[in-house]
Amino acid sequence: MIKPDLAQELPVQLGSLHFVGIGGSGMSGIARLFIAAGHRVTGSDRSENHNTQVLRDLGATVTIGHAAANLGDADTLVYTGALWPDNPEYLAAVDRGIPTLHRSQALAWLINKQRLIAVAGAHGKTTSTGMIITALLALGADPSFVNGGVIESLDVSSAWGTGDIFVVEADESDGTFLLYDTSVALITNVDADHLDHYGSHEAFDAAFVTFASAASELVVASSDDSGAIRVVAALTGKTILTFGEAMDADVRVHSIGSTGPVSFSLDWKGTTYSATLPIPGRHNAINAAGAFAVLVGMGFDPTASLAGIEQFAGTERRFELHGVVRGVSVYDDYAHHPTEVAAALAAARTVVGAGRIIAVHQPHLYSRTKMMAGEFAHVYEKLADQTIVLDVYGAREDPIPGVTGALVADRFANPDRVAYLPDWQQAADRAAALAEDGDIIMTLSCGDVYRIVPQILEALAQRPA
C-alpha cells in the first residue's frame, strides 16, 4: 500500500478531485462532502456498489475498473490506505505532477478551521462518532461529519452542515489521525492494533499521546482501558474528562441492563441520568458515556444531550440484522479484533435468549491473523456456540506463507466447536445446517464477509423443513 506523507504541505486549492476507490465507506463519504462543497468529483472503483450509484446521483462521474485514462483532467488525486503504488491512476497523477493526497489529508483540507471533534481508538469509533452526530443534530447544532459507517437513522455516513462543528472518525491505523487540527479529542480505548505500521506497543501509545496533546479544548478518554489511562497520564496542561465504569470516572456509567436494548445510568457532577438505547450491548452503554462526556464537556445540556444520544439506532455493519428465515436471525458485524469480537458476541447473547450463536469469522489481515490467532480462538470458543472460519481477507497486505484461517481453527481447545471452511458455499450450508429456530448466525469481519449473508439466507430457505 501507499504510505501517506504526513509532512506533506497541503495545496491552497484542490480544484477538481479524482478518488481512487471512491466506493469505499470512508472515501464515498469524503467525496460526498466535496460535492456538497461545490467541487467537481470523479472516481473509480473495482466494482459497483450502493455508494457508487449514490455518488453518480449527486453528480460525480464514477468509472468501474482502474485505468490511467480515468484520471482525466483532475487537479488532485485522492487515494485510500489500501491502494497499491502500481495503481495506473496513481502513477498517471505522479507522472503529471498533480497533488496526490491520502483521504485523511483531503479531509483535513476540507475541515479547515471548523471546531473539530475527532474520535479515535482501536474499537468503538464508528458507534461513538454516530452517537455524537445524532445528538448534535437533535441539539440543533447541525454539524458537518464523516463517519466510518452509514448512520441508520440518517442513511448517510457524511453530510455538510451549517454549524461550526465538524465530527470525524479519526483513523489511527496508519497515523493519519495526527493530521487534524483537533478541538475535542475522544479516545475510546488504546488497545494495541496495527503493529504492522507502528512496530511496537510503545509507538502505538505515543501516537495517541500526540493525538490527544493536539486537542485545543478538551480530551475525553476511557477510565477503564489501560492504554487510555497511560495516554492520559502522559498529558500535561489539558482539560480532561474520563468516562467508564471506574468509580473515579468523571462520567460514570453503571446499572447496565443485560438483555435486549441496553439501559444504563450515568453519574455526572452529582446527578444521575438514565437512558435506554435502541441497540443492545454493554459496550454501547460505555460508548454512550463517552459521547455524553464530549457533549457536556463542550457545554451542552446534560439531559438534552442524553436524549439526543438515545435517538441513535446504530450504524451499518454494526450488529446489523439482514433477515430472519425459519426462525434463524442472520446478523453481520464489522468486528475484526478480539476485543471487538468479544463485544459483538456479548451483545448477541443479550438478544438470543435461550438460542445459540453460530459465528462466521473472516480473519482480516495476514499480520493480525498470525499475531492474534490464539486470542480469536479463545474469544470465539468462549462466547459462540459454534464457529465457522473462512480464509483471510488480506486487504492491503500480501499473503504470508502458512497464514490461513486454519491458524484460528487449529487453536480451539475443542475441535467439535469449529470448522475451517474456506469455500463460502460450504460455509453457508454448514451454518444453515447447524442453526435451529431461535438461533443467531452472525458474520464478523471488516472484510467482505457480508457478501456471504445472501448465501446463508438462501441456504436456510432451502434446507429441509
C-alpha positions in Angstrom: 0.0 0.0 0.0 1.0 3.6 -0.3 2.3 5.2 2.9 1.0 8.7 3.2 3.5 11.5 3.7 2.1 13.2 6.8 4.5 16.1 6.5 3.2 16.9 3.0 2.1 20.6 2.7 -1.5 20.7 1.5 -2.2 22.7 -1.6 -4.0 26.0 -1.2 -6.6 24.9 -3.8 -7.6 21.3 -4.7 -9.7 22.1 -7.7 -11.4 19.0 -9.2 -10.7 15.8 -7.4 -10.4 12.2 -8.6 -10.9 9.5 -5.9 -9.3 6.1 -6.5 -11.5 3.6 -4.5 -14.4 6.0 -4.4 -17.0 3.3 -3.5 -15.5 2.6 -0.1 -17.3 3.7 3.0 -14.8 6.3 4.0 -13.9 7.5 0.5 -17.5 7.8 -0.6 -18.3 9.9 2.5 -15.5 12.3 1.8 -16.3 12.5 -1.9 -19.9 13.4 -0.9 -18.6 16.3 1.2 -16.5 17.7 -1.7 -19.5 17.5 -4.0 -21.6 19.4 -1.4 -18.8 22.0 -1.1 -19.0 22.6 -4.9 -16.0 20.6 -6.2 -16.2 18.6 -9.4 -15.6 14.9 -8.4 -14.7 11.9 -10.4 -13.6 8.5 -9.2 -13.1 4.8 -9.9 -13.5 1.5 -8.1 -13.2 -2.2 -8.7 -16.9 -2.9 -8.7 -20.3 -1.3 -8.4 -22.0 -0.8 -5.1 -24.6 1.3 -3.4 -22.1 4.1 -2.8 -21.0 4.4 -6.5 -24.6 4.9 -7.6 -25.4 7.4 -4.9 -22.4 9.5 -5.9 -23.4 9.4 -9.5 -26.9 10.6 -8.5 -25.1 13.5 -6.7 -23.2 14.5 -9.8 -19.9 12.5 -9.7 -18.5 10.7 -12.6 -17.7 7.1 -11.5 -15.8 4.5 -13.6 -15.6 0.8 -12.8 -12.1 -0.6 -13.2 -8.8 1.2 -12.9 -7.0 2.8 -15.8 -4.8 5.9 -16.3 -7.4 7.5 -18.6 -9.9 7.7 -15.6 -7.8 10.5 -14.1 -9.0 12.8 -16.9 -8.2 16.4 -16.3 -8.4 16.2 -12.5 -6.4 18.7 -10.4 -5.9 16.4 -7.4 -5.9 12.7 -6.8 -7.2 11.2 -3.5 -6.3 7.7 -2.5 -7.1 5.2 0.2 -4.7 3.4 2.5 -5.5 0.2 0.6 -4.1 1.5 -2.7 -1.0 -0.2 -4.1 1.7 2.1 -5.6 1.4 0.4 -9.0 -2.2 1.6 -9.5 -2.4 3.1 -13.0 -4.3 6.2 -11.9 -1.9 7.0 -9.1 1.0 6.6 -11.5 -0.6 8.9 -14.0 -1.1 11.5 -11.3 2.5 11.2 -10.3 3.6 11.4 -13.9 1.6 14.6 -14.4 2.9 16.1 -11.2 -0.5 16.8 -9.7 -1.0 16.5 -5.9 -1.7 13.0 -4.6 -3.4 13.1 -1.2 -4.4 10.4 1.3 -8.1 10.6 2.0 -7.3 12.0 5.5 -5.3 14.8 4.0 -8.1 15.7 1.7 -10.5 15.7 4.7 -8.1 17.8 6.8 -8.0 20.4 4.0 -11.8 20.4 3.9 -12.3 20.8 7.6 -10.1 23.9 7.7 -10.7 26.0 10.8 -14.0 24.5 12.0 -14.4 23.2 15.6 -13.3 19.6 15.2 -14.4 16.7 17.3 -12.1 13.8 16.4 -12.9 10.3 17.7 -10.1 7.8 17.9 -9.5 4.3 19.4 -9.0 0.8 18.4 -12.7 0.0 18.9 -15.9 1.8 19.2 -15.0 4.8 16.9 -17.9 4.4 14.4 -20.6 4.0 17.0 -19.3 6.8 19.3 -19.0 9.1 16.3 -22.5 8.2 15.3 -23.8 8.9 18.7 -22.2 12.3 18.9 -23.5 13.3 15.4 -27.0 12.1 16.2 -27.1 14.0 19.5 -25.7 17.2 17.9 -28.4 17.1 15.2 -31.0 16.7 18.0 -29.5 19.6 19.8 -29.8 21.8 16.7 -26.0 22.2 16.1 -26.2 20.9 12.5 -22.6 19.6 12.3 -20.7 18.6 9.3 -19.4 15.0 9.7 -17.7 12.0 8.2 -18.3 8.6 9.9 -16.8 5.2 9.1 -20.2 3.7 8.6 -23.7 4.7 7.5 -25.8 6.0 10.4 -29.0 4.1 10.2 -31.4 6.9 11.2 -29.7 9.3 8.6 -29.0 6.7 5.9 -25.6 8.5 5.2 -22.1 8.4 6.5 -21.3 12.1 5.9 -23.0 15.4 5.4 -22.2 19.1 5.1 -23.8 21.1 7.9 -24.5 24.7 8.5 -23.0 24.8 12.0 -19.4 25.4 13.0 -18.8 21.9 14.4 -17.2 19.1 12.3 -17.1 15.5 13.6 -14.8 12.8 12.2 -14.0 9.2 12.9 -10.2 9.6 13.1 -8.2 6.6 11.7 -5.3 5.5 13.8 -4.3 2.6 11.6 -1.7 4.5 9.6 -1.1 7.5 11.7 -3.3 9.8 9.7 -5.4 10.8 12.7 -2.5 13.1 13.6 -3.2 15.3 10.6 -6.2 17.1 12.1 -6.4 20.4 13.8 -8.5 19.0 16.7 -10.5 20.9 19.2 -12.0 17.9 21.1 -10.4 14.5 21.1 -12.3 11.4 22.2 -10.2 8.3 22.9 -12.5 5.2 23.2 -9.5 2.9 24.0 -5.9 2.3 23.2 -6.0 -1.4 22.6 -2.8 -2.1 20.6 -3.5 -2.9 17.0 -1.9 -2.1 13.6 1.5 -3.0 15.0 2.5 -3.8 11.3 2.5 0.0 11.0 3.7 1.2 14.5 6.1 -1.6 15.2 5.6 -1.7 19.0 3.0 -1.1 21.7 5.1 1.9 22.9 4.9 3.6 19.5 1.1 3.0 19.3 0.7 4.6 22.7 3.0 7.5 21.7 0.8 8.2 18.7 -2.3 8.6 20.9 -0.4 10.9 23.2 0.5 13.1 20.2 -3.2 13.0 19.1 -4.5 14.0 22.5 -1.8 16.6 23.0 -3.0 18.4 19.9 -6.6 18.9 21.2 -7.0 22.6 21.9 -10.2 22.4 24.1 -10.8 19.0 25.6 -9.6 15.4 25.8 -12.2 12.7 26.7 -10.8 9.3 27.5 -11.8 6.0 28.9 -11.3 5.4 32.6 -11.3 1.6 32.1 -8.9 1.0 29.3 -5.3 0.6 30.5 -3.9 2.1 27.3 -6.1 5.2 27.6 -5.0 5.6 31.2 -1.4 5.5 30.1 -2.1 8.2 27.5 -3.9 10.5 30.0 -1.0 10.1 32.4 1.4 11.4 29.8 -0.6 14.6 29.1 0.1 18.0 30.6 -1.8 21.2 30.6 -5.0 19.6 29.1 -8.6 19.7 30.2 -9.5 16.0 30.6 -12.8 14.2 31.2 -12.9 10.5 31.8 -15.8 8.1 31.2 -16.4 4.5 32.1 -17.3 2.1 34.9 -14.4 3.1 37.2 -15.6 4.7 40.4 -13.4 7.8 39.8 -14.7 8.4 36.2 -15.9 11.9 35.6 -18.9 10.4 33.7 -19.6 7.1 35.4 -21.8 4.5 33.7 -23.5 1.9 35.9 -26.7 -0.2 36.2 -26.2 -1.5 32.7 -29.0 -3.8 31.5 -28.2 -7.4 30.4 -31.0 -8.1 27.9 -32.2 -6.5 24.7 -31.9 -2.8 24.1 -29.4 -1.6 26.6 -30.4 0.5 29.5 -27.9 2.3 31.8 -27.4 5.2 34.1 -24.7 8.0 34.1 -23.4 10.0 37.0 -22.2 13.5 36.2 -21.5 16.2 38.7 -23.6 14.7 41.4 -26.7 14.0 39.2 -27.7 10.6 37.9 -29.2 10.4 34.3 -30.8 7.3 32.9 -31.3 6.2 29.3 -32.1 3.3 27.0 -30.6 2.8 23.6 -32.4 1.1 20.7 -29.4 -1.2 20.3 -28.0 -3.9 22.6 -24.7 -4.4 24.3 -22.9 -3.1 27.4 -20.2 -1.8 25.1 -22.7 0.6 23.6 -23.7 1.9 27.1 -20.0 2.7 27.6 -19.8 4.3 24.1 -22.8 6.4 25.1 -20.9 7.6 28.2 -18.0 8.8 26.1 -20.3 10.6 23.7 -22.1 12.2 26.7 -18.8 13.3 28.1 -17.9 15.0 24.9 -21.2 16.9 24.7 -21.3 18.1 28.3 -17.6 18.9 28.2 -18.4 21.2 25.3 -21.2 22.9 27.3 -24.3 21.2 26.0 -27.2 20.5 28.4 -26.8 17.0 30.0 -30.5 16.0 29.8 -30.8 17.1 26.2 -27.5 15.5 25.3 -28.5 12.1 26.6 -31.9 12.4 25.0 -30.2 13.0 21.7 -27.9 10.0 22.2 -31.0 7.9 22.8 -32.1 8.5 19.2 -29.0 6.7 17.9 -30.2 3.5 16.3 -26.9 2.0 15.1 -24.7 2.1 12.1 -24.5 -0.1 9.1 -22.4 -3.3 9.7 -22.6 -3.0 13.5 -24.9 -5.8 14.7 -27.0 -5.3 11.6 -29.9 -7.7 11.1 -30.2 -8.9 7.5 -33.1 -11.3 7.7 -34.9 -14.0 9.7 -35.5 -17.3 7.9 -37.2 -20.2 9.6 -36.7 -18.6 13.0 -33.0 -18.1 12.5 -31.8 -14.4 12.6 -28.8 -13.5 10.4 -26.7 -10.6 11.6 -23.5 -9.0 10.2 -20.9 -7.1 12.3 -17.7 -5.2 11.5 -15.8 -6.7 14.4 -12.2 -7.7 13.3 -10.2 -7.6 16.6 -10.6 -10.0 19.5 -11.9 -7.2 21.8 -14.4 -6.2 19.2 -15.5 -9.7 18.5 -16.0 -10.3 22.3 -18.2 -7.2 22.5 -20.2 -8.1 19.4 -20.8 -11.7 20.7 -21.7 -10.5 24.1 -24.3 -8.1 22.6 -25.7 -11.0 20.6 -26.0 -13.1 23.7 -28.3 -10.4 25.3 -30.6 -10.8 22.3 -30.6 -14.6 21.5 -32.1 -15.7 24.8 -32.1 -19.5 25.0 -30.9 -19.7 21.4 -27.4 -20.4 20.2 -24.8 -18.2 18.4 -23.2 -19.6 15.2 -20.3 -17.3 14.3 -18.8 -17.0 10.8 -15.4 -15.5 11.2 -13.4 -14.0 8.3 -9.8 -13.2 9.5 -8.7 -9.7 8.5 -5.1 -9.1 7.5 -2.4 -11.8 7.5 -0.3 -10.0 10.1 -3.2 -9.7 12.5 -4.2 -13.4 12.0 -0.6 -14.6 12.6 -0.3 -12.5 15.7 -3.7 -13.0 17.3 -4.9 -16.4 16.1 -5.0 -17.7 19.7 -6.8 -14.7 21.0 -9.5 -15.0 18.3 -9.9 -18.8 19.0 -10.3 -18.1 22.7 -12.9 -15.5 22.3 -15.0 -17.5 19.8 -14.8 -20.7 21.8 -15.9 -18.8 25.0 -18.7 -16.7 23.5 -20.1 -18.5 20.5 -21.6 -22.0 20.4 -20.2 -22.9 17.0 -17.7 -21.1 14.8 -17.0 -21.4 11.1 -13.7 -19.8 10.0 -13.2 -18.6 6.4 -9.9 -17.7 4.8 -8.0 -14.5 5.4 -9.1 -11.2 3.8 -5.8 -9.7 3.1 -6.9 -6.1 2.3 -3.7 -4.1 1.9 -1.3 -6.9 2.7 0.5 -9.5 0.6 -0.1 -13.2 1.8 2.2 -14.6 4.4 3.2 -18.2 3.7 1.3 -20.6 6.0 -1.1 -18.0 7.3 -4.7 -19.0 6.6 -7.9 -19.2 8.6 -6.8 -22.7 9.7 -4.5 -20.9 12.2 -7.5 -19.7 14.1 -9.5 -23.0 13.9 -6.5 -25.1 15.0 -6.2 -23.0 18.2 -9.6 -24.2 19.5 -9.3 -26.5 22.5 -12.4 -28.4 21.4 -12.3 -29.1 17.6 -16.0 -30.0 17.7 -16.8 -26.3 18.2 -15.2 -25.1 15.0 -14.9 -25.8 11.3 -12.4 -24.2 8.8 -14.3 -23.9 5.5 -12.6 -21.6 3.0 -15.3 -22.4 0.4 -18.1 -19.9 1.0 -20.9 -22.1 -0.2 -19.8 -24.9 2.1 -19.6 -22.4 5.0 -23.1 -21.1 4.3 -24.5 -24.6 4.1 -22.8 -25.6 7.3 -24.1 -22.5 9.2 -27.6 -23.2 7.9 -27.4 -26.9 8.9 -26.3 -26.1 12.4 -28.9 -23.4 13.0 -32.2 -24.1 14.7 -35.3 -21.9 15.5 -34.3 -19.1 17.8 -30.6 -19.2 16.9 -28.4 -16.3 15.6 -26.0 -16.7 12.7 -23.5 -13.9 12.8 -20.8 -12.9 10.3 -17.9 -11.0 11.7 -15.1 -9.1 9.9 -14.3 -5.7 8.3 -13.5 -7.5 5.1 -16.1 -8.6 2.6 -17.8 -11.3 4.7 -21.1 -9.5 4.4 -21.3 -10.9 0.9 -21.9 -14.4 2.2 -25.1 -13.3 4.0 -27.3 -13.8 0.9 -25.8 -17.3 0.6 -26.6 -18.1 4.3 -30.2 -16.8 3.9 -30.7 -18.9 0.8 -29.2 -22.0 2.5 -31.6 -21.5 5.4 -34.6 -21.2 3.0 -33.5 -24.3 1.0 -32.8 -26.7 3.9 -35.3 -29.5 4.5 -38.2 -28.5 6.8 
